[in-house]
Amino acid sequence: MLSYVQTRRANAIALPLDTDVPENMEDTACTGVVVNPYDASLWASPYAFGAPLGLPVDGQCSGEFHYQRMPVPEMWLDIFQKLKANGFNTVSVYFFWSYHSPSRDVYDFETTGRNVQRMFDYAKEAGIWIIARAGPYINAETNGGGLALWGSDGSMGNLRTSDNAYYQAWLPWVLKMGEIIAKNEIMKGGTVIFNQIENELQETSYVATNTLVKYMEQLKAAFLLSGVTVPFSHNEKGMRSISWSTDYQNVGGAVNLYGLDSYPGGLSCTSVNSGFNVVRTYYQWFANYSYTQPNHFPEFEGGWFSPWGGTFYDDCASEHEPGFADVYYKNNIGQRTTIQNIYMTWGGTNWGHSAAPVVYTSYDYSAPLRETRQIQDKLYQTKLIGLFSRVSKDLLKTDMIGNGTGYAVSSTGIWTWEIRNPDTNTGFYTVQQAKTGSRTSVFFSVNLNTSAGNITVPNVNLNGRQSKIFVTDYNFGNHSLLYSTADVLTYGVFDVDVLVLYLMEGQTGQFALKSKSGNAKFTSEGASKISTAAGNNTITVSYTQGAGQTVLQLDGMLIYLLEQKAAWKFWAPPTTNSPDVKPDEQIFVLGPYLVRSASITNGVVHISGDNDNATTIEVYSGNPAIQTIDWNGIRLNAVKTSYGSVTAKIPGAADRTISLPPLENWRSADSLPEKAATYDDSKWAVCNKSITLSPVAPLTKPVLFSSDYGFYTGAKIYRGYFDGQSFTSVDITASGGLAFGWTAWLNGALVGGNVGNATLTTTSAVIKLPSASLKAKDNLLTVVVDYHGHDQTSTAKGVENPRGILGASLISSNGTSSSSAFKTWKIQGNAGGSADIDPARGPMNEGGLYGERLGWALPSFVPSTPQFDRSSPFVGIKTSGVQFYTTTFHLNIDSDLDVPLGIELGAPAGTVARVMIWVNGYQYGKYVPHIGPQTRFPVPPGVINNRGLNTVALSLWAMTDAGAKMDTVKLITYGQYQTNFKFNRDWSALQPGWDKSRLQYA
């Protein structure tokens, strides 16, 4: 038997640590706690987190959410409500410096999706605490790791060090962002409970003068100067080092709350039986390195990101497995985890050019809440754990009693954790298969230590990838469980105490209630087979879980026995707006797809929620006066049950007709006039710099790095001029991020390029120059370079890795190479460069294609002849180039429906092209058919008008002279739900239209 028992001190037993974590791991939590960051005495005990100041203390789940990946503020509330309903009390939020600061000394915290205060207000409305992660560096698979893109020219110096150039760059951001955070702290009536000041910065030298230590001290001082008083935190990048803990070699830079990030799943999208090996050394790690602090996971796996050329999230069954939440999150509870943030909980979309090169448009992440805002089964399973921890306050103070294979069970094939509250003696036994990847159904007996002595319970079953938490001496309301081998979902204190348990169908459960009456008589409704026995002030209940639900009335209490999938549709909406929900501040609701809120007035229980299929709703409120259920404003006669709940039939949306129009009546125009010699580029920026601040040296002069000329995002277009017919080829090196591509034309004729590779961020080519295309004077080389984002600091120099052309030389017939043979280079990028001419959509929405610069994708743009013809993307173009297409369509979706929409794109096999799609001016998809994998692109309400006129535009960049066309461009639905959330609104403020000022960028 392998086991260990540990203290919390630094001399804990040193077992080998599990380091089997992906090298490129990034970003997660179950949370809720606050202390004064200046009073070290409050951290003397890991039990003291929050309590000394009388602040809310809770051990529930936090979910990672990035508002920048949802440009519609109203949808933030929708997401917050869904997370709250599914057991989360906290949301962890990164703040993308790049999104709020389009150029140096320019900041926007108010316009539409950049309105940070509105995000805080919605969190408070939903009853959610906020963990602020204000950077300046965040990673998050976002463009440049969140660093301001205006620093991509090298002007920020040595990134993530105490370098003064970097300090002067980030200081205004931290002071401004910190001021907003400070106003929203929990002590001031807000929602922020603590603030993470950097991201996975590994401390490698424990010397006070080390540049990283000084940098962390600078960050702490800046946030304090801005007025932030909540505790500071940081996240360790897996078990690679020990960074910034006050309990380990604190020479400076340490934070109040140490955290460990972990992504241990090892799952594969191509083999559902891979991975699933839990880490069982977290408790030891925390005991060794942060023993005076709560065990804290700032990021724990909620899914995993997918790269260019990888697997699309919709097709990755293993990442969506609900068993992941059941096994991994309960494993963490068994190791005394107090704060766990799940990364991602809702991933969202890398709309515009907000992605780092390691990911494509979707950032669904296989997260529990889908990119489309739909609930995955994994989220339902997470809810069962969240609601359990919400009412199980004894989890906040526990000792590790024992653990190991065969510990407290009859089988060495089972691993058990036993933790126990030293004050109440409540015990929690987490059991799972020793090999958690196993899909075998196993049976064993368990030996439980209770106040009535050791009790052995036989015939316990784990069905493959399943964990259970057995409780002993567990108090609920005025009652107490001596033990239970069925999982406790939650309990409520109503007119009677109501306990909710769950098992898989067919599994047996046993629990014993402490009872002075000894009356084992019961009544039940449902399919479960139940037997009871009385003895020694206990009533023992044994049962086999039937389908659906069984309700048991026994000894003055009510017990719901739920089959696990029925438990997924169990809800406990609070009657308080506080994130700290007590057992007597809930209403129990069963049946719907989602319950957002519940309240009672004048004998009516009002339920707000969403529903897919018509079903029966059941409400237990403890109020005998309830006569009516109001579901989303629909008054329904309530039928009372024998045990005091009320039921009614509620509508769904499955039978509602959703009509999506075909995308037709396209107008088309050339979007690469720049390859023609007649094009006027007199307003373009001249590439005339001979030096650069970039830490990467240019391969040739002049410097052609796009950021040096104020163009950061999107495709860049270069025009290089040279004289003479003696050149045989041109040597070009370009960079645009993984899977980017570039194409070159000589005097309007395609000469070559690179179509892109999912593993290369920079590519080179020596391109032959056909003699027939050369002129004696004024030859024009037009090069279009695609853009897949700036790098994070995990790649070389990070955001300072240059984009665009890195070097270009002409090669003559004698083999001589010369960059000076080019007379002039000019560059064009997104309209206005860093001027942020479209604040509603933000600084990363557009690139430098001609149609983008002129605003052809914007609402109210009217394509007119002769520039535009009637061609469509289904006809496409017959040669290389870039064609722009635009059309409009109307939607008339019923106002009481949520219908997540998207656009599906497809091209004939062998197509080598690059496609972007815009909806009402928002670039919401990059499709590269020859690399993949994404073909379906969700578009949220607010970007798309569910009721009204919409504009859709598409750019088609054919990279070879074979041309390119589309065979699929269509609207799709992902589901439909009856709701009272206002998805249909006037979204015009989010969708500013075209105006003639765009003409200046031609």
Backbone hydrogen bonds, N-H to C=O, Kabsch-Sander energy under -0.5 kcal/mol:
donor,donor_aa,acceptor,acceptor_aa,energy
3,S,1,M,-0.6
12,A,9,R,-1.2
15,L,13,I,-1.3
19,T,17,L,-0.6
21,V,19,T,-2.4
25,M,22,P,-1.4
29,A,62,S,-0.7
29,A,340,Q,-0.8
30,C,61,C,-0.5
39,D,36,N,-1.0
40,A,38,Y,-1.0
42,L,39,D,-1.7
43,W,40,A,-1.8
44,A,41,S,-1.5
48,A,45,S,-1.6
50,G,48,A,-0.7
53,L,50,G,-0.9
54,G,51,A,-2.0
55,L,50,G,-1.5
58,D,32,G,-1.2
60,Q,31,T,-1.4
61,C,30,C,-0.6
61,C,87,G,-0.8
62,S,29,A,-3.4
62,S,340,Q,-2.3
63,G,90,T,-1.9
64,E,342,I,-2.7
65,F,92,S,-2.6
66,H,346,W,-0.5
67,Y,65,F,-0.6
69,R,66,H,-1.7
70,M,67,Y,-1.8
75,M,72,V,-1.6
76,W,72,V,-0.6
76,W,73,P,-1.5
77,L,73,P,-0.9
78,D,74,E,-1.2
79,I,75,M,-2.3
80,F,76,W,-2.8
81,Q,77,L,-2.7
82,K,78,D,-1.8
83,L,79,I,-2.3
84,K,80,F,-2.8
85,A,81,Q,-2.4
86,N,82,K,-1.3
87,G,84,K,-1.5
88,F,83,L,-2.3
89,N,61,C,-2.0
90,T,61,C,-1.4
91,V,129,W,-2.7
92,S,63,G,-2.1
93,V,131,I,-2.8
95,F,133,R,-1.8
96,F,94,Y,-0.5
97,W,95,F,-0.9
98,S,146,G,-1.6
99,Y,96,F,-1.0
100,H,96,F,-1.2
101,S,97,W,-1.5
103,S,106,V,-0.5
106,V,103,S,-2.3
108,D,100,H,-2.1
113,G,840,A,-0.5
114,R,111,T,-3.4
115,N,112,T,-1.9
116,V,109,F,-0.8
116,V,114,R,-1.6
117,Q,109,F,-0.6
119,M,115,N,-1.2
120,F,116,V,-2.0
121,D,117,Q,-2.5
122,Y,118,R,-2.4
123,A,119,M,-2.1
124,K,120,F,-2.1
125,E,121,D,-2.4
126,A,122,Y,-2.2
127,G,123,A,-0.8
127,G,124,K,-0.7
128,I,123,A,-2.6
129,W,89,N,-2.7
130,I,191,T,-2.8
131,I,91,V,-2.4
132,A,130,I,-0.7
132,A,194,F,-2.2
133,R,93,V,-2.4
134,A,196,Q,-1.1
135,G,196,Q,-0.6
138,I,145,G,-2.7
139,N,145,G,-1.6
140,A,138,I,-1.0
142,T,139,N,-2.3
143,N,354,S,-2.5
144,G,790,H,-2.3
145,G,142,T,-3.1
146,G,143,N,-1.7
147,L,144,G,-1.5
151,G,148,A,-1.6
152,S,149,L,-2.0
153,D,150,W,-0.6
154,G,151,G,-1.6
156,M,151,G,-0.7
157,G,154,G,-1.6
159,L,157,G,-0.8
161,T,158,N,-0.8
167,Y,163,D,-2.6
168,Q,164,N,-2.9
169,A,165,A,-1.2
170,W,166,Y,-2.5
171,L,167,Y,-2.2
174,V,170,W,-2.4
175,L,171,L,-2.6
176,K,172,P,-2.3
177,M,173,W,-3.1
178,G,174,V,-2.9
179,E,175,L,-1.5
180,I,176,K,-1.4
181,I,177,M,-2.3
182,A,178,G,-3.0
183,K,179,E,-1.6
184,N,180,I,-0.7
184,N,181,I,-1.4
185,E,182,A,-1.2
186,I,192,V,-2.3
188,K,185,E,-1.5
189,G,186,I,-1.6
190,G,185,E,-2.7
191,T,184,N,-1.4
192,V,184,N,-3.0
193,I,130,I,-2.6
194,F,130,I,-0.8
195,N,231,P,-2.7
196,Q,132,A,-3.6
197,I,233,S,-1.9
200,E,235,N,-0.7
202,Q,200,E,-0.8
204,T,202,Q,-0.7
207,V,205,S,-1.5
210,N,207,V,-2.0
214,K,210,N,-2.4
215,Y,211,T,-2.0
216,M,212,L,-2.4
217,E,213,V,-2.1
218,Q,214,K,-2.3
219,L,215,Y,-2.4
220,K,216,M,-2.4
221,A,217,E,-2.4
222,A,218,Q,-2.4
223,F,219,L,-2.5
224,L,220,K,-2.2
225,L,221,A,-2.4
226,S,222,A,-1.8
227,G,224,L,-1.3
228,V,223,F,-2.2
233,S,195,N,-2.1
234,H,257,L,-1.4
236,E,259,G,-3.2
238,G,236,E,-1.8
240,R,238,G,-1.4
241,S,238,G,-0.6
243,S,241,S,-0.5
246,T,255,V,-0.5
248,Y,245,S,-1.6
251,V,249,Q,-1.3
255,V,244,W,-2.2
256,N,232,F,-0.7
257,L,232,F,-1.9
259,G,234,H,-0.5
260,L,296,H,-2.3
261,D,236,E,-2.7
262,S,299,E,-2.4
268,S,271,S,-0.6
274,S,271,S,-1.7
276,F,265,G,-2.8
277,N,265,G,-0.6
278,V,276,F,-0.7
285,W,281,T,-2.3
286,F,282,Y,-2.8
287,A,283,Y,-2.4
288,N,284,Q,-2.0
289,Y,285,W,-2.3
290,S,286,F,-2.6
293,Q,290,S,-1.9
295,N,336,R,-0.5
296,H,294,P,-0.5
297,F,339,I,-3.4
300,F,341,N,-2.4
301,E,262,S,-1.5
302,G,343,Y,-2.6
303,G,343,Y,-0.8
304,W,365,Y,-1.4
309,G,932,G,-2.2
310,G,307,P,-2.3
315,D,312,F,-1.7
316,C,313,Y,-1.9
317,A,315,D,-1.0
320,H,316,C,-0.6
320,H,317,A,-1.0
321,E,318,S,-1.1
324,F,321,E,-1.7
325,A,321,E,-0.5
326,D,322,P,-1.7
327,V,323,G,-2.6
328,Y,324,F,-2.6
329,Y,324,F,-0.5
329,Y,325,A,-1.4
330,K,325,A,-0.6
330,K,326,D,-0.5
331,N,327,V,-1.8
332,N,328,Y,-1.6
333,I,329,Y,-1.7
334,G,330,K,-2.3
335,Q,331,N,-0.7
335,Q,332,N,-0.8
336,R,333,I,-1.9
337,T,332,N,-1.9
338,T,295,N,-2.2
339,I,295,N,-2.2
340,Q,30,C,-4.1
340,Q,60,Q,-0.7
341,N,28,T,-0.6
341,N,29,A,-2.4
341,N,297,F,-2.7
342,I,28,T,-0.9
342,I,29,A,-1.3
342,I,62,S,-2.8
342,I,340,Q,-0.5
343,Y,300,F,-2.8
343,Y,341,N,-0.6
345,T,64,E,-1.6
346,W,64,E,-1.8
347,G,369,L,-0.6
349,T,69,R,-1.7
350,N,361,T,-3.7
351,W,349,T,-1.8
352,G,923,Q,-3.7
353,H,844,M,-2.8
354,S,351,W,-1.3
356,A,141,E,-2.0
359,V,356,A,-1.8
360,Y,306,S,-0.7
363,Y,348,G,-2.1
367,A,364,D,-2.2
369,L,345,T,-2.5
370,R,368,P,-0.7
370,R,374,Q,-3.0
373,R,370,R,-2.7
376,Q,368,P,-2.3
376,Q,374,Q,-0.5
379,L,368,P,-0.6
379,L,376,Q,-1.0
380,Y,376,Q,-1.6
381,Q,377,D,-2.4
382,T,378,K,-1.9
383,K,379,L,-2.2
384,L,380,Y,-1.3
385,I,381,Q,-1.0
386,G,382,T,-2.5
387,L,383,K,-3.1
388,F,384,L,-1.1
389,S,385,I,-2.4
390,R,386,G,-1.7
391,V,387,L,-1.1
391,V,388,F,-0.5
392,S,388,F,-1.3
393,K,391,V,-1.5
395,L,392,S,-1.9
396,L,393,K,-2.0
397,K,394,D,-1.1
399,D,420,R,-2.6
401,I,399,D,-0.7
401,I,418,E,-2.6
402,G,418,E,-1.5
404,G,416,T,-1.7
405,T,2,L,-1.4
406,G,411,S,-0.7
406,G,414,I,-2.9
407,Y,404,G,-1.2
409,V,406,G,-1.0
410,S,445,S,-2.0
414,I,411,S,-1.3
415,W,432,Q,-3.2
416,T,404,G,-1.8
417,W,430,T,-2.3
418,E,402,G,-2.7
419,I,428,F,-2.3
420,R,399,D,-2.0
421,N,426,T,-2.7
425,N,421,N,-2.2
427,G,472,T,-2.0
428,F,419,I,-2.8
429,Y,470,F,-3.1
430,T,417,W,-2.2
430,T,428,F,-0.6
431,V,429,Y,-0.6
431,V,468,K,-2.8
432,Q,415,W,-2.1
433,Q,466,Q,-0.5
434,A,413,G,-3.1
436,T,434,A,-0.9
438,S,435,K,-2.2
442,V,440,T,-0.6
442,V,462,L,-2.5
444,F,460,V,-2.0
446,V,457,V,-2.4
447,N,408,A,-3.2
448,L,446,V,-0.6
448,L,455,I,-3.4
450,T,448,L,-0.7
450,T,453,G,-1.6
453,G,450,T,-2.0
455,I,448,L,-2.9
457,V,446,V,-2.8
457,V,455,I,-0.5
460,V,444,F,-3.0
462,L,442,V,-2.2
464,G,440,T,-1.7
464,G,462,L,-1.3
466,Q,464,G,-2.3
468,K,431,V,-2.0
470,F,429,Y,-3.0
470,F,468,K,-0.6
471,V,484,S,-1.1
472,T,427,G,-1.9
473,D,482,L,-1.6
474,Y,481,L,-2.2
475,N,473,D,-0.6
476,F,479,H,-2.9
479,H,476,F,-2.4
481,L,474,Y,-3.2
482,L,480,S,-0.6
482,L,512,A,-2.9
483,Y,512,A,-1.2
484,S,471,V,-1.6
485,T,510,Q,-2.6
487,D,502,Y,-1.2
489,L,487,D,-0.6
489,L,500,V,-2.9
490,T,500,V,-1.1
492,G,498,V,-2.6
493,V,583,P,-1.9
494,F,492,G,-0.7
494,F,496,V,-1.9
497,D,556,G,-0.5
498,V,492,G,-2.8
499,L,497,D,-0.5
499,L,558,L,-2.7
500,V,490,T,-2.5
501,L,560,Y,-2.9
502,Y,487,D,-2.1
503,L,562,L,-1.8
506,G,545,Q,-2.9
507,Q,504,M,-2.1
509,G,543,Y,-2.6
511,F,541,V,-2.4
512,A,483,Y,-2.2
513,L,539,I,-3.0
514,K,480,S,-2.7
515,S,537,N,-3.2
520,A,518,G,-0.9
523,T,553,Q,-1.6
525,E,551,V,-1.8
527,A,547,A,-0.6
529,K,544,T,-1.6
530,I,528,S,-0.6
531,S,542,S,-2.6
533,A,540,T,-1.9
535,G,538,T,-2.3
538,T,535,G,-0.8
539,I,513,L,-2.2
540,T,533,A,-3.5
541,V,511,F,-3.6
541,V,539,I,-0.5
542,S,531,S,-2.8
543,Y,509,G,-2.4
544,T,529,K,-2.0
545,Q,507,Q,-2.9
545,Q,543,Y,-0.5
550,T,561,L,-2.2
551,V,525,E,-2.8
552,L,550,T,-0.5
552,L,559,I,-3.2
553,Q,523,T,-2.9
554,L,552,L,-0.5
554,L,557,M,-2.0
555,D,521,K,-0.6
557,M,554,L,-1.4
558,L,497,D,-2.4
559,I,552,L,-3.0
560,Y,499,L,-3.0
561,L,550,T,-3.4
561,L,559,I,-0.5
562,L,501,L,-2.8
562,L,560,Y,-0.7
563,E,548,G,-2.8
564,Q,503,L,-2.1
566,A,563,E,-1.0
567,A,563,E,-2.3
568,W,564,Q,-1.2
569,K,566,A,-1.2
570,F,567,A,-2.0
571,W,589,V,-3.2
575,T,585,E,-1.9
576,T,585,E,-0.5
581,V,579,P,-1.2
585,E,582,K,-2.4
587,I,573,P,-1.8
588,F,620,Y,-2.5
589,V,571,W,-2.5
590,L,618,E,-2.6
591,G,569,K,-2.1
594,L,610,D,-2.0
596,R,608,S,-2.9
597,S,608,S,-1.7
598,A,574,P,-0.5
599,S,606,H,-1.8
601,T,604,V,-2.5
604,V,601,T,-1.7
605,V,628,T,-2.4
606,H,599,S,-3.2
606,H,604,V,-0.7
607,I,605,V,-0.6
607,I,630,D,-3.6
608,S,597,S,-2.4
610,D,594,L,-1.4
611,N,978,Q,-1.7
615,T,650,I,-1.6
617,I,648,A,-3.1
618,E,590,L,-2.3
619,V,646,V,-2.9
620,Y,588,F,-3.0
621,S,619,V,-0.6
626,I,623,N,-1.4
627,Q,603,G,-2.6
628,T,603,G,-1.5
629,I,636,L,-2.4
630,D,605,V,-2.9
630,D,628,T,-0.5
631,W,629,I,-0.8
631,W,634,I,-2.5
632,N,607,I,-2.7
632,N,630,D,-0.7
634,I,631,W,-2.1
635,R,633,G,-0.7
636,L,629,I,-2.6
638,A,627,Q,-2.1
639,V,647,T,-2.8
640,K,638,A,-0.5
641,T,645,S,-2.6
644,G,641,T,-1.2
646,V,619,V,-2.2
647,T,639,V,-2.4
648,A,617,I,-1.7
650,I,615,T,-3.0
650,I,648,A,-0.5
653,A,612,D,-3.7
654,A,612,D,-1.4
656,R,653,A,-1.8
659,S,657,T,-0.6
660,L,658,I,-0.7
664,E,662,P,-1.0
667,R,886,T,-2.3
668,S,869,D,-2.1
669,A,884,F,-2.2
671,S,882,V,-3.1
675,K,672,L,-1.3
676,A,673,P,-1.8
679,Y,676,A,-1.5
681,D,679,Y,-0.8
684,W,681,D,-1.8
685,A,827,I,-1.4
687,C,825,W,-2.9
688,N,686,V,-1.4
693,L,153,D,-0.5
697,A,695,P,-0.6
699,L,806,L,-2.3
700,T,806,L,-0.9
703,V,689,K,-3.5
706,S,803,R,-2.7
708,D,705,F,-0.7
709,Y,706,S,-1.6
710,G,707,S,-1.7
711,F,706,S,-1.9
712,Y,710,G,-0.6
716,K,785,V,-2.3
717,I,828,Q,-2.6
718,Y,783,V,-2.9
719,R,826,K,-2.1
720,G,781,L,-2.9
721,Y,824,T,-2.9
722,F,779,N,-1.7
723,D,821,A,-0.6
724,G,776,A,-1.6
728,T,811,I,-2.5
729,S,811,I,-1.6
730,V,767,I,-2.2
731,D,809,S,-3.2
732,I,730,V,-0.6
732,I,765,A,-2.6
733,T,807,G,-2.4
734,A,763,T,-2.7
735,S,804,G,-2.7
736,G,761,T,-1.6
737,G,761,T,-1.6
739,A,757,N,-2.2
739,A,760,L,-1.0
740,F,737,G,-2.2
742,W,754,N,-2.6
743,T,784,V,-2.0
744,A,752,G,-3.1
745,W,782,T,-2.7
746,L,749,A,-3.1
747,N,745,W,-0.6
747,N,780,L,-3.3
749,A,746,L,-2.3
751,V,744,A,-2.6
752,G,744,A,-1.4
754,N,742,W,-2.5
757,N,740,F,-0.5
760,L,757,N,-1.5
763,T,734,A,-2.4
765,A,732,I,-2.2
767,I,730,V,-3.2
767,I,765,A,-0.7
769,L,728,T,-3.3
773,S,770,P,-1.6
774,L,770,P,-0.6
774,L,771,S,-0.8
779,N,722,F,-3.3
781,L,720,G,-3.0
781,L,779,N,-0.5
782,T,745,W,-2.8
782,T,780,L,-0.6
783,V,718,Y,-2.2
783,V,781,L,-0.5
784,V,743,T,-2.6
785,V,716,K,-2.7
785,V,783,V,-0.5
786,D,741,G,-2.9
786,D,784,V,-0.5
788,H,736,G,-3.7
791,D,798,G,-0.7
795,T,792,Q,-2.1
796,A,794,S,-0.6
798,G,795,T,-3.0
800,E,797,K,-1.7
801,N,798,G,-2.5
804,G,735,S,-2.8
805,I,704,L,-0.8
806,L,733,T,-2.8
807,G,733,T,-1.4
809,S,731,D,-2.1
810,L,818,S,-2.9
811,I,729,S,-3.1
812,S,810,L,-0.5
812,S,816,T,-2.7
813,S,726,S,-1.3
815,G,812,S,-2.1
818,S,810,L,-2.6
822,F,819,S,-1.5
823,K,721,Y,-2.6
823,K,821,A,-0.6
824,T,721,Y,-1.0
826,K,719,R,-1.9
827,I,685,A,-2.4
828,Q,717,I,-2.1
830,N,713,T,-0.6
831,A,847,G,-0.6
833,G,830,N,-2.3
835,A,832,G,-2.1
836,D,833,G,-0.5
841,R,838,D,-0.9
842,G,838,D,-2.0
845,N,842,G,-1.1
848,G,715,A,-1.7
850,Y,671,S,-1.1
853,R,849,L,-2.6
854,L,850,Y,-2.0
855,G,852,E,-1.5
856,W,851,G,-2.5
858,L,855,G,-1.7
861,F,858,L,-1.6
868,F,864,S,-1.9
869,D,668,S,-2.8
875,V,872,S,-1.4
876,G,872,S,-2.2
877,I,964,A,-2.4
881,G,958,A,-2.0
883,Q,956,L,-2.5
884,F,669,A,-3.0
885,Y,954,L,-2.9
886,T,667,R,-2.2
887,T,952,V,-2.5
889,F,950,N,-2.0
891,L,948,G,-2.0
893,I,946,N,-2.4
897,L,894,D,-1.6
898,D,977,Y,-2.7
899,V,897,L,-0.6
901,L,939,V,-0.7
902,G,972,I,-2.0
903,I,937,F,-2.0
904,E,970,K,-3.0
905,L,935,T,-3.0
906,G,968,T,-2.0
911,T,908,P,-1.8
913,A,911,T,-0.7
914,R,957,W,-1.8
915,V,927,Y,-2.6
916,M,955,S,-1.4
917,I,925,G,-1.9
918,W,953,A,-2.9
919,V,922,Y,-2.4
920,N,951,T,-3.5
921,G,857,A,-0.9
922,Y,919,V,-2.1
923,Q,921,G,-0.5
924,Y,917,I,-2.2
924,Y,922,Y,-0.9
925,G,917,I,-0.6
927,Y,915,V,-3.1
928,V,926,K,-0.5
931,I,928,V,-2.0
932,G,928,V,-3.2
937,F,903,I,-2.3
939,V,901,L,-2.8
942,G,944,I,-2.0
943,V,940,P,-1.5
944,I,940,P,-2.1
946,N,944,I,-0.7
948,G,891,L,-2.6
950,N,889,F,-2.4
952,V,887,T,-2.6
953,A,918,W,-2.1
954,L,885,Y,-2.7
955,S,916,M,-2.2
956,L,883,Q,-3.0
957,W,914,R,-2.8
957,W,955,S,-0.5
958,A,881,G,-2.4
958,A,956,L,-0.8
959,M,912,V,-1.8
959,M,957,W,-0.5
963,G,960,T,-1.7
964,A,877,I,-1.8
966,M,873,P,-3.2
967,D,906,G,-2.2
968,T,906,G,-1.8
970,K,904,E,-2.0
972,I,902,G,-2.7
974,Y,900,P,-2.3
975,G,900,P,-0.6
977,Y,898,D,-1.8
978,Q,611,N,-2.8
979,T,896,D,-2.8
980,N,609,G,-0.5
983,F,981,F,-1.7
985,R,983,F,-0.7
987,W,985,R,-1.0
990,L,987,W,-1.7
991,Q,987,W,-0.6
991,Q,988,S,-1.0
994,W,859,P,-2.5
998,R,995,D,-1.9
999,L,996,K,-1.7
1000,Q,997,S,-1.2
1001,Y,998,R,-1.8
1002,A,999,L,-1.6
